[in-house]
Amino acid sequence: MGDKNNTGRVKTGIDGFDELIEGGLTKNTVTLIS
């Protein structure tokens, strides 16, 4: 599972992936990567 930074968003460490998560795919993405 991705760690969350101090803003509370999931940090994947992958360029562009954090932005994708912020776009509203948080639940789906976390399920896939956890």
VOBA-748918 format. One record per residue: residue number from 0; residue in one letter; x negated, y, z of N, C-alpha, C in turn. Coordinates in Angstrom, 1 decimal. Atoms other than C-alpha are relative to their C-alpha. Layout:
# residues N
@seza->NUM&kelum->A&n_xx->X&n_yy->Y&n_zz->Z&ca_xx->X&ca_yy->Y&ca_zz->Z&c_xx->X&c_yy->Y&c_zz->Z .
...
***
This chain:
# residues 34
@seza->0&kelum->M&n_xx->-0.8&n_yy->-1.2&n_zz->0.0&ca_xx->0.0&ca_yy->0.0&ca_zz->0.0&c_xx->-0.9&c_yy->1.3&c_zz->0.0 .
@seza->1&kelum->G&n_xx->0.8&n_yy->-1.2&n_zz->0.1&ca_xx->-1.3&ca_yy->3.5&ca_zz->-0.8&c_xx->0.1&c_yy->0.8&c_zz->1.3 .
@seza->2&kelum->D&n_xx->0.0&n_yy->-0.8&n_zz->-1.2&ca_xx->-2.4&ca_yy->5.7&ca_zz->2.1&c_xx->0.7&c_yy->1.4&c_zz->-0.3 .
@seza->3&kelum->K&n_xx->-0.7&n_yy->-1.3&n_zz->0.2&ca_xx->-0.5&ca_yy->9.0&ca_zz->2.6&c_xx->-1.0&c_yy->1.1&c_zz->0.6 .
@seza->4&kelum->N&n_xx->0.9&n_yy->-1.1&n_zz->-0.5&ca_xx->-2.5&ca_yy->12.2&ca_zz->2.9&c_xx->0.9&c_yy->1.0&c_zz->0.9 .
@seza->5&kelum->N&n_xx->-0.6&n_yy->-0.8&n_zz->-1.0&ca_xx->-1.6&ca_yy->15.1&ca_zz->5.2&c_xx->1.3&c_yy->0.7&c_zz->-0.6 .
@seza->6&kelum->T&n_xx->-1.2&n_yy->-0.6&n_zz->0.5&ca_xx->1.2&ca_yy->16.3&ca_zz->2.8&c_xx->1.1&c_yy->-1.0&c_zz->0.0 .
@seza->7&kelum->G&n_xx->-1.0&n_yy->1.0&n_zz->-0.1&ca_xx->3.0&ca_yy->13.0&ca_zz->3.2&c_xx->0.2&c_yy->-0.8&c_zz->-1.3 .
@seza->8&kelum->R&n_xx->-0.1&n_yy->0.7&n_zz->1.2&ca_xx->2.7&ca_yy->12.0&ca_zz->-0.4&c_xx->-0.9&c_yy->-1.2&c_zz->-0.1 .
@seza->9&kelum->V&n_xx->0.8&n_yy->1.2&n_zz->0.1&ca_xx->1.3&ca_yy->8.6&ca_zz->-1.4&c_xx->-1.2&c_yy->0.4&c_zz->-0.8 .
@seza->10&kelum->K&n_xx->1.2&n_yy->-0.2&n_zz->0.7&ca_xx->-2.3&ca_yy->8.8&ca_zz->-2.5&c_xx->-0.5&c_yy->-1.4&c_zz->-0.5 .
@seza->11&kelum->T&n_xx->0.4&n_yy->1.2&n_zz->0.7&ca_xx->-3.3&ca_yy->6.1&ca_zz->-5.0&c_xx->-1.5&c_yy->0.0&c_zz->-0.3 .
@seza->12&kelum->G&n_xx->1.3&n_yy->-0.1&n_zz->0.4&ca_xx->-6.7&ca_yy->7.4&ca_zz->-5.8&c_xx->-0.2&c_yy->-0.1&c_zz->-1.5 .
@seza->13&kelum->I&n_xx->0.1&n_yy->0.1&n_zz->1.4&ca_xx->-5.9&ca_yy->7.1&ca_zz->-9.5&c_xx->0.5&c_yy->1.3&c_zz->-0.6 .
@seza->14&kelum->D&n_xx->-0.4&n_yy->-1.3&n_zz->0.6&ca_xx->-5.9&ca_yy->10.3&ca_zz->-11.6&c_xx->1.3&c_yy->-0.2&c_zz->-0.8 .
@seza->15&kelum->G&n_xx->-1.3&n_yy->0.0&n_zz->0.7&ca_xx->-2.4&ca_yy->11.1&ca_zz->-12.8&c_xx->1.1&c_yy->-0.8&c_zz->0.7 .
@seza->16&kelum->F&n_xx->-1.0&n_yy->0.9&n_zz->-0.6&ca_xx->-0.8&ca_yy->8.4&ca_zz->-10.6&c_xx->0.7&c_yy->0.7&c_zz->1.1 .
@seza->17&kelum->D&n_xx->-0.7&n_yy->-0.8&n_zz->-1.0&ca_xx->-0.1&ca_yy->10.8&ca_zz->-7.7&c_xx->1.1&c_yy->0.9&c_zz->-0.6 .
@seza->18&kelum->E&n_xx->-0.9&n_yy->-0.8&n_zz->0.6&ca_xx->1.6&ca_yy->13.1&ca_zz->-10.0&c_xx->1.3&c_yy->-0.8&c_zz->-0.5 .
@seza->19&kelum->L&n_xx->-1.1&n_yy->0.8&n_zz->0.5&ca_xx->3.7&ca_yy->10.3&ca_zz->-11.4&c_xx->0.9&c_yy->-0.4&c_zz->1.2 .
@seza->20&kelum->I&n_xx->-0.8&n_yy->0.3&n_zz->-1.3&ca_xx->4.8&ca_yy->9.3&ca_zz->-7.8&c_xx->0.8&c_yy->1.2&c_zz->0.4 .
@seza->21&kelum->E&n_xx->-0.7&n_yy->-1.2&n_zz->-0.4&ca_xx->5.7&ca_yy->12.9&ca_zz->-7.1&c_xx->1.1&c_yy->0.3&c_zz->-0.9 .
@seza->22&kelum->G&n_xx->-1.1&n_yy->-0.2&n_zz->1.0&ca_xx->7.9&ca_yy->12.8&ca_zz->-10.2&c_xx->1.2&c_yy->-0.8&c_zz->0.4 .
@seza->23&kelum->G&n_xx->-1.2&n_yy->0.7&n_zz->-0.4&ca_xx->10.3&ca_yy->10.6&ca_zz->-8.3&c_xx->0.0&c_yy->-1.5&c_zz->-0.1 .
@seza->24&kelum->L&n_xx->0.1&n_yy->1.5&n_zz->0.1&ca_xx->9.0&ca_yy->7.1&ca_zz->-8.7&c_xx->-0.6&c_yy->-0.6&c_zz->1.2 .
@seza->25&kelum->T&n_xx->0.7&n_yy->0.4&n_zz->-1.2&ca_xx->7.7&ca_yy->6.8&ca_zz->-5.2&c_xx->0.4&c_yy->-1.5&c_zz->0.4 .
@seza->26&kelum->K&n_xx->-0.5&n_yy->1.3&n_zz->-0.5&ca_xx->9.9&ca_yy->3.8&ca_zz->-4.2&c_xx->-0.5&c_yy->-1.2&c_zz->-0.9 .
@seza->27&kelum->N&n_xx->0.3&n_yy->1.0&n_zz->1.0&ca_xx->9.3&ca_yy->1.8&ca_zz->-7.4&c_xx->-1.5&c_yy->-0.2&c_zz->0.0 .
@seza->28&kelum->T&n_xx->1.5&n_yy->0.1&n_zz->0.0&ca_xx->5.5&ca_yy->2.5&ca_zz->-7.4&c_xx->-0.5&c_yy->-0.7&c_zz->1.2 .
@seza->29&kelum->V&n_xx->0.5&n_yy->0.6&n_zz->-1.3&ca_xx->5.0&ca_yy->1.7&ca_zz->-3.7&c_xx->0.3&c_yy->-1.5&c_zz->0.0 .
@seza->30&kelum->T&n_xx->-0.3&n_yy->1.4&n_zz->0.1&ca_xx->6.8&ca_yy->-1.6&ca_zz->-4.3&c_xx->-1.0&c_yy->-0.8&c_zz->-0.9 .
@seza->31&kelum->L&n_xx->0.9&n_yy->0.7&n_zz->0.9&ca_xx->4.5&ca_yy->-2.5&ca_zz->-7.2&c_xx->-1.4&c_yy->-0.1&c_zz->0.6 .
@seza->32&kelum->I&n_xx->1.4&n_yy->0.0&n_zz->-0.4&ca_xx->1.3&ca_yy->-1.5&ca_zz->-5.5&c_xx->-0.2&c_yy->-0.5&c_zz->1.4 .
@seza->33&kelum->S&n_xx->0.1&n_yy->0.4&n_zz->-1.4&ca_xx->2.0&ca_yy->-2.6&ca_zz->-1.9&c_xx->-0.4&c_yy->-1.5&c_zz->0.1 .
***
